[in-house]
Amino acid sequence: MNLKAKSKIWIETEKGILMGEGRFRLLKELDQTKSLNKASKNLNMSYNKAWKLLKDMNANAPKPISINQSGGKDGGGTELTDYALFLINAFEDLNKKCWDMLDLEIQKFDL
């Protein structure tokens, strides 16, 4: 039998949650679409929930996560900062390392 250990991780600051799986997926989608509205639709998430997650990330982060541009003649959009792109990569790497370690550890047990 091939067993897998699973875990959910998130990153917190003293202010609250900075990054978790849902926030990670939202940032990845925002990086692709450059639109909070499109990203939320693609993730089957309400716009209000997506907006709240992004607002919370910006409030909890030591550096800005996004640059929001209001609509107008050329439309608005949401651009991720370099710090947000760093967070995406760091969280993805942290998750992979965590799962790899769990895969190694569970093999030690005779289950």
HUPEMO-V394515 format. One line per field, one symbol per residue. psi: psi as a letter, one per 30 degrees, with the letter a starting at -180 (. if undefined). burial: # if it has 16 or more other ideal C-beta (glycine too) atoms within 10 Angstrom, else .. A space follows every 50 residues. Layout:
# HUPEMO-V394515
psi=???
burial=???
This chain:
# HUPEMO-V394515
psi=kjkkkkkkllkllffakekaeeeeeeeeeeeefgkeeeeeefghkleeee eeeeeeeeefkflkeljkkllaeglaljkkleeeeeeeeeeeeeeeeeee eeeeefffki.
burial=..........#......###..########..#.##..##..#.#....# #.##.###.##...##..........##.#...#..##..#......... ...........
